[in-house]
Amino acid sequence: MTDCGLLLFTRFPAPGHTKTRLIPALGAAGAANLQRQMTESLIDRLGGVLAALSLQVYFTGGTLGQMQDWLGHERSLLPQGEGDLGERLRRAFQQGFASGLQHVVVVGSDCPLLGVPQVMAAFAKLRTHDVVIGPATDGGYYLMGLSSLRAPLFEQIPWGSDRVFEMTRAIALQHNLSVALLETLSDIDRPEDLAQL
């Protein structure tokens, strides 16, 4: 699987700047701590496949030094850069393919049931499909996989809305891309989502 890359999108857990929709339920420090725990837990859950994959952590909301102090100096840590989520995702996929990867999967850090089975299924489906999507119950997605850069999938999407998955899938079909779906899982974004933990 040396041609497969896993990109983890996360945010530095600074109180007041991460998981802000959870602050009314958890407080600023509690929401940041949950962000930290979910990222660390996902990396632990994926430990069994990380030796066979190229893992890159794309971060926002902190400096490289802060990220190294948190996740260590041995990981590949890259800033997400400027722009909306679509621009940042497109750029990360582009960098992955430019580095020589043939199959790239991006995951978020806030899906507590995401683990090795979903990641391995995504890479398997990329052998026969153009796009793999793991839909989230809130209308977004927790995972996307591509075998080549498909820029339209990241354009004119209402990020943060409940139509992200629906519109992304529709754009893929409009461009005659074959789409494989994984199981629907829940993200932890709002106070009502906390029951999923």
Buried (B, 14 or more C-beta within 10 A) or exposed (E): BEEBBBBBBBBBBBBEBBBEEBBEBBEBEBBBBBBBBBBBBBBEBBEEBBEEBBBBBBBBBBEEEBBBEBBEEEBEBBBBEEEEBBBBBBBBBEBBBEEEBBBBBBBBBBBBEBBEEBBBBBBBBBEEBBBBBBBBBBBBBBBBBBBEBBEBBBEEBEBBEEBBBBBBBEBBEEEEBEBBBBEEBBBBBEEEBEEEE
